[in-house]
Amino acid sequence: MADVINLRTARKTRAREVKEQEAVANRAAFGRTKAERAADEAEAARREAALDGTKREEGAAVRNVSETNDV
């Protein structure tokens, strides 16, 4: 004799499996997690801040060029 099952539970289980398969496909299609995107944004901000810290003032570069031409 077959096991008695609750049809509502079986239907919900099947729906969860379908949703999980769609989620796997979407994760593959759309890529990274929110944490990965946030980490990349933080790294880009860090690199930008480091680059800004090493920039010279525009007036100083012009002044240096004009001083070398006068000599």
ChimeraX commands (.cxc) that place a marker at each C-alpha (Angstrom):
marker #1 position 0.00,0.00,0.00 radius 0.5
marker #1 position 1.21,3.48,-0.83 radius 0.5
marker #1 position 2.17,6.06,1.74 radius 0.5
marker #1 position -0.39,8.71,2.54 radius 0.5
marker #1 position 0.89,12.20,1.75 radius 0.5
marker #1 position -0.49,15.64,2.33 radius 0.5
marker #1 position -1.06,17.10,-1.13 radius 0.5
marker #1 position -0.70,20.69,0.10 radius 0.5
marker #1 position 2.74,19.91,1.54 radius 0.5
marker #1 position 3.79,18.10,-1.63 radius 0.5
marker #1 position 2.65,21.04,-3.78 radius 0.5
marker #1 position 4.58,23.53,-1.61 radius 0.5
marker #1 position 7.69,21.35,-1.68 radius 0.5
marker #1 position 7.54,21.13,-5.46 radius 0.5
marker #1 position 7.06,24.93,-5.71 radius 0.5
marker #1 position 10.11,25.49,-3.46 radius 0.5
marker #1 position 12.22,23.23,-5.67 radius 0.5
marker #1 position 11.16,25.13,-8.80 radius 0.5
marker #1 position 11.94,28.48,-7.14 radius 0.5
marker #1 position 15.35,27.20,-6.04 radius 0.5
marker #1 position 16.16,26.12,-9.59 radius 0.5
marker #1 position 15.18,29.58,-10.86 radius 0.5
marker #1 position 17.30,31.17,-8.13 radius 0.5
marker #1 position 20.32,29.13,-9.18 radius 0.5
marker #1 position 19.84,30.24,-12.77 radius 0.5
marker #1 position 19.46,33.89,-11.70 radius 0.5
marker #1 position 22.58,33.75,-9.51 radius 0.5
marker #1 position 24.53,32.49,-12.47 radius 0.5
marker #1 position 23.01,35.11,-14.79 radius 0.5
marker #1 position 23.25,38.17,-12.58 radius 0.5
marker #1 position 26.54,37.48,-10.86 radius 0.5
marker #1 position 27.73,38.78,-7.57 radius 0.5
marker #1 position 26.26,39.17,-4.13 radius 0.5
marker #1 position 25.60,42.51,-2.48 radius 0.5
marker #1 position 28.60,41.97,-0.20 radius 0.5
marker #1 position 30.90,41.39,-3.19 radius 0.5
marker #1 position 29.65,44.58,-4.88 radius 0.5
marker #1 position 30.13,46.56,-1.66 radius 0.5
marker #1 position 33.66,45.21,-1.26 radius 0.5
marker #1 position 34.53,46.24,-4.81 radius 0.5
marker #1 position 33.08,49.72,-4.26 radius 0.5
marker #1 position 35.11,50.11,-1.06 radius 0.5
marker #1 position 38.28,48.99,-2.87 radius 0.5
marker #1 position 37.64,51.48,-5.68 radius 0.5
marker #1 position 37.10,54.27,-3.13 radius 0.5
marker #1 position 40.34,53.31,-1.38 radius 0.5
marker #1 position 42.26,53.38,-4.67 radius 0.5
marker #1 position 40.71,56.73,-5.59 radius 0.5
marker #1 position 41.66,58.22,-2.22 radius 0.5
marker #1 position 45.23,56.95,-2.58 radius 0.5
marker #1 position 45.46,58.44,-6.06 radius 0.5
marker #1 position 44.06,61.78,-4.90 radius 0.5
marker #1 position 46.60,61.86,-2.09 radius 0.5
marker #1 position 49.49,61.62,-4.56 radius 0.5
marker #1 position 48.30,64.30,-6.98 radius 0.5
marker #1 position 50.26,67.51,-7.18 radius 0.5
marker #1 position 48.57,70.88,-7.22 radius 0.5
marker #1 position 47.99,72.16,-10.72 radius 0.5
marker #1 position 49.52,75.58,-9.98 radius 0.5
marker #1 position 52.70,73.98,-8.63 radius 0.5
marker #1 position 53.25,72.03,-11.84 radius 0.5
marker #1 position 52.80,75.14,-13.98 radius 0.5
marker #1 position 55.10,77.17,-11.74 radius 0.5
marker #1 position 57.83,74.52,-11.96 radius 0.5
marker #1 position 57.64,74.46,-15.76 radius 0.5
marker #1 position 57.86,78.24,-16.02 radius 0.5
marker #1 position 60.81,78.34,-13.59 radius 0.5
marker #1 position 62.78,75.86,-15.72 radius 0.5
marker #1 position 62.13,77.89,-18.90 radius 0.5
marker #1 position 63.46,81.10,-17.28 radius 0.5
marker #1 position 66.82,79.55,-16.41 radius 0.5
marker link #1:1,2 radius 0.2
marker link #1:2,3 radius 0.2
marker link #1:3,4 radius 0.2
marker link #1:4,5 radius 0.2
marker link #1:5,6 radius 0.2
marker link #1:6,7 radius 0.2
marker link #1:7,8 radius 0.2
marker link #1:8,9 radius 0.2
marker link #1:9,10 radius 0.2
marker link #1:10,11 radius 0.2
marker link #1:11,12 radius 0.2
marker link #1:12,13 radius 0.2
marker link #1:13,14 radius 0.2
marker link #1:14,15 radius 0.2
marker link #1:15,16 radius 0.2
marker link #1:16,17 radius 0.2
marker link #1:17,18 radius 0.2
marker link #1:18,19 radius 0.2
marker link #1:19,20 radius 0.2
marker link #1:20,21 radius 0.2
marker link #1:21,22 radius 0.2
marker link #1:22,23 radius 0.2
marker link #1:23,24 radius 0.2
marker link #1:24,25 radius 0.2
marker link #1:25,26 radius 0.2
marker link #1:26,27 radius 0.2
marker link #1:27,28 radius 0.2
marker link #1:28,29 radius 0.2
marker link #1:29,30 radius 0.2
marker link #1:30,31 radius 0.2
marker link #1:31,32 radius 0.2
marker link #1:32,33 radius 0.2
marker link #1:33,34 radius 0.2
marker link #1:34,35 radius 0.2
marker link #1:35,36 radius 0.2
marker link #1:36,37 radius 0.2
marker link #1:37,38 radius 0.2
marker link #1:38,39 radius 0.2
marker link #1:39,40 radius 0.2
marker link #1:40,41 radius 0.2
marker link #1:41,42 radius 0.2
marker link #1:42,43 radius 0.2
marker link #1:43,44 radius 0.2
marker link #1:44,45 radius 0.2
marker link #1:45,46 radius 0.2
marker link #1:46,47 radius 0.2
marker link #1:47,48 radius 0.2
marker link #1:48,49 radius 0.2
marker link #1:49,50 radius 0.2
marker link #1:50,51 radius 0.2
marker link #1:51,52 radius 0.2
marker link #1:52,53 radius 0.2
marker link #1:53,54 radius 0.2
marker link #1:54,55 radius 0.2
marker link #1:55,56 radius 0.2
marker link #1:56,57 radius 0.2
marker link #1:57,58 radius 0.2
marker link #1:58,59 radius 0.2
marker link #1:59,60 radius 0.2
marker link #1:60,61 radius 0.2
marker link #1:61,62 radius 0.2
marker link #1:62,63 radius 0.2
marker link #1:63,64 radius 0.2
marker link #1:64,65 radius 0.2
marker link #1:65,66 radius 0.2
marker link #1:66,67 radius 0.2
marker link #1:67,68 radius 0.2
marker link #1:68,69 radius 0.2
marker link #1:69,70 radius 0.2
marker link #1:70,71 radius 0.2
view
